Amino acid sequence: MKKFVILGGGYGGMRMLQRLLPNALPNDVEITLVDRAPYHSLKTEFYALAAGTISDQHVRVSFPDEPRLNIKYGTIVNINLQNNLVHFEDESTLSYDDLVIGLGCEDKYHNVPGAPEHTYSIQSIDQSRATYQTLNNLPPHGVVSIVGAGLSGVELASELSESRPDLTIKLFDRGALILSAFPERLSNYVQKWFVENGVEIVSKANITKVEENKLYNHDEEIYSDAIVWTAGIQPSKVVRNLDVEKDPQGRVILTPHHNIPNNEHVYVLGDCASLPHAPSAQLAEGQAEQIVQVLLSRWKGEQPPELSTIKLKGVLGSLGKKHGFGLLAERPITGRVARLLKSGLLWMYKHHNG
Ligand SMILES: Cc1cc2nc3c(=O)[nH]c(=O)nc-3n(C[C@H](O)[C@H](O)[C@H](O)COP(=O)(O)OP(=O)(O)OC[C@H]3O[C@@H](n4cnc5c(N)ncnc54)[C@H](O)[C@@H]3O)c2cc1C
């Protein structure tokens, strides 16, 4: 039996399992999923978990219950590409013949002193729970600073303003306008929503230092009861430590078939992979579909097919529970329809994976 191992049951890992099980996996391949958590976490909803508007159970989906699927729970600390071995925190190891690395990402602090120690995060479910506890235990009229007004910072700020209207929320961003990756019309719409809902936007910010309950913007000290970091991501540390070629964001450079150069047995998936789009759940799923095609060909001893560009449908963001914004087929949409679409997609995702 060939040993096929998927590291990470995130959006990419789950899509691979969906496509391979129960019937597509060849009979001579044994499949193992590895994750530190006993369930798949809906990372795209972590902002709501942290804000306290949805329950913990709402962001968990069980891994597939398939007789052919082995699941190993554990925290991976290292991958030895020379010896085909995955090393765990508890010092156990797992060997593989074919490997997919889909371990997601972590916060990137851009060398801002104090940021790792004194800010909260929404990049993992454990961190989002800690953020939830802190934000929801704050005394009346506390001050929350959120650093970074990309999609996750905007979603957290808006959700928190609905969850805790008593709080003063400050959203800091480097740009003149928030949501710099989106068309200006959408940025303006979201900015207006924040003004109307009492969230303070601090644009052209430059966070130079963080201390306990203190943020320094261009060296101006700003008191904050809690600071949440949403200002950048980088691949998981395990991937950062791999001795392979990476792009400037630290993501692994791959061949057109998504394996690392000179090794047809190791693939990198999702937020850890250098792809021609910004990381997203949708991209991880699209790439997972392609890796499945490549693996099925290679397991049959055939040349893998030429792969087309991964097509993305768009992106949707929420502004609390009633409003939203997004780009669908490159067309901006705003308001209640955008929010309904986002909720509908989440429902469908859970329906297909639950
Ligand atoms: C607040 C927020 C909102 C977002 N909204 C959207 C959105 O609307 N649309 C969109 O497309 N994308 C969105 N994203 C981005 C999206 O969540 C990621 O791009 C996506 O999760 C990447 O999928 P992945 O499979 O690469 O990794 P992940 O889904 O992050 O999965 C990684 C898995 O690896 C496991 N893992 C990690 N390290 C280890 C280890 N050392 N040992 C064992 N297991 C480990 C984790 O437990 C996890 O199950 C959002 C992200 C955030 C934070």
The ligand as an ORCA input file, in Angstrom:
! r2SCAN-3c Opt
* xyz 0 1
  C     -11.482     36.297      9.743
  C     -11.165     35.664      8.423
  C     -12.096     35.772      7.386
  C     -11.835     35.158      6.152
  N     -12.785     35.255      5.168
  C     -12.598     34.625      4.007
  C     -13.625     34.649      2.992
  O     -14.663     35.293      3.164
  N     -13.397     33.961      1.856
  C     -12.260     33.238      1.648
  O     -12.122     32.584      0.585
  N     -11.255     33.199      2.561
  C     -11.388     33.875      3.741
  N     -10.412     33.836      4.692
  C      -9.140     33.137      4.404
  C      -9.312     31.629      4.568
  O      -9.816     31.319      5.854
  C      -7.968     30.910      4.362
  O      -7.396     31.340      3.163
  C      -8.200     29.402      4.334
  O      -8.583     28.955      5.617
  C      -6.943     28.642      3.868
  O      -7.223     27.275      3.818
  P      -6.057     26.205      4.084
  O      -6.644     24.873      3.752
  O      -4.816     26.642      3.401
  O      -5.749     26.320      5.652
  P      -6.707     26.354      6.924
  O      -8.130     26.373      6.541
  O      -6.203     27.447      7.780
  O      -6.396     24.945      7.606
  C      -5.155     24.622      8.164
  C      -5.347     23.402      9.043
  O      -4.064     22.977      9.496
  C      -4.108     22.686     10.874
  N      -2.767     22.959     11.396
  C      -2.074     24.100     11.277
  N      -0.858     23.987     11.830
  C      -0.787     22.715     12.310
  C       0.233     21.974     12.986
  N       1.431     22.513     13.257
  N      -0.030     20.697     13.335
  C      -1.228     20.129     13.045
  N      -2.223     20.779     12.405
  C      -2.002     22.060     12.043
  C      -5.172     23.615     11.440
  O      -5.736     23.073     12.634
  C      -6.183     23.664     10.293
  O      -7.177     22.656     10.415
  C     -10.625     34.449      5.940
  C      -9.689     34.356      6.978
  C      -9.945     34.943      8.206
  C      -8.937     34.830      9.337
*
